[in-house]
Amino acid sequence: MGRRFHYGPFDIATCMYYTGIDPFTKKPVAIAKGLNDRKMQRALMPFFEPENDFAVRDALIKVGRI
């Protein structure tokens, strides 16, 4: 019987971040490595907090959702 590997979500996310490739589909994925991109991602996670209003609005404008 072969050995089975169990990868957690953090292992997969780390792999995708460093390689820029989805390990399941082998297709390239967009990685936020710039400071502004990371700030936007950090602001979008708790989008309901009032101190993130401007960052969330800027992020939505950038992707064409507003």
Secondary structure as a PSIPRED ss2 file (coil, helix, strand):
# PSIPRED VFORMAT (PSIPRED V4.0)

   1 M C   1.000  0.000  0.000
   2 G C   1.000  0.000  0.000
   3 R C   1.000  0.000  0.000
   4 R C   1.000  0.000  0.000
   5 F C   1.000  0.000  0.000
   6 H C   1.000  0.000  0.000
   7 Y C   1.000  0.000  0.000
   8 G C   1.000  0.000  0.000
   9 P H   0.000  1.000  0.000
  10 F H   0.000  1.000  0.000
  11 D H   0.000  1.000  0.000
  12 I H   0.000  1.000  0.000
  13 A H   0.000  1.000  0.000
  14 T H   0.000  1.000  0.000
  15 C H   0.000  1.000  0.000
  16 M H   0.000  1.000  0.000
  17 Y H   0.000  1.000  0.000
  18 Y H   0.000  1.000  0.000
  19 T H   0.000  1.000  0.000
  20 G C   1.000  0.000  0.000
  21 I E   0.000  0.000  1.000
  22 D C   1.000  0.000  0.000
  23 P C   1.000  0.000  0.000
  24 F C   1.000  0.000  0.000
  25 T C   1.000  0.000  0.000
  26 K C   1.000  0.000  0.000
  27 K C   1.000  0.000  0.000
  28 P E   0.000  0.000  1.000
  29 V C   1.000  0.000  0.000
  30 A C   1.000  0.000  0.000
  31 I C   1.000  0.000  0.000
  32 A C   1.000  0.000  0.000
  33 K C   1.000  0.000  0.000
  34 G C   1.000  0.000  0.000
  35 L H   0.000  1.000  0.000
  36 N H   0.000  1.000  0.000
  37 D H   0.000  1.000  0.000
  38 R H   0.000  1.000  0.000
  39 K H   0.000  1.000  0.000
  40 M H   0.000  1.000  0.000
  41 Q H   0.000  1.000  0.000
  42 R H   0.000  1.000  0.000
  43 A H   0.000  1.000  0.000
  44 L H   0.000  1.000  0.000
  45 M C   1.000  0.000  0.000
  46 P C   1.000  0.000  0.000
  47 F C   1.000  0.000  0.000
  48 F C   1.000  0.000  0.000
  49 E C   1.000  0.000  0.000
  50 P H   0.000  1.000  0.000
  51 E H   0.000  1.000  0.000
  52 N H   0.000  1.000  0.000
  53 D H   0.000  1.000  0.000
  54 F H   0.000  1.000  0.000
  55 A H   0.000  1.000  0.000
  56 V H   0.000  1.000  0.000
  57 R H   0.000  1.000  0.000
  58 D H   0.000  1.000  0.000
  59 A H   0.000  1.000  0.000
  60 L H   0.000  1.000  0.000
  61 I H   0.000  1.000  0.000
  62 K H   0.000  1.000  0.000
  63 V C   1.000  0.000  0.000
  64 G C   1.000  0.000  0.000
  65 R C   1.000  0.000  0.000
  66 I C   1.000  0.000  0.000
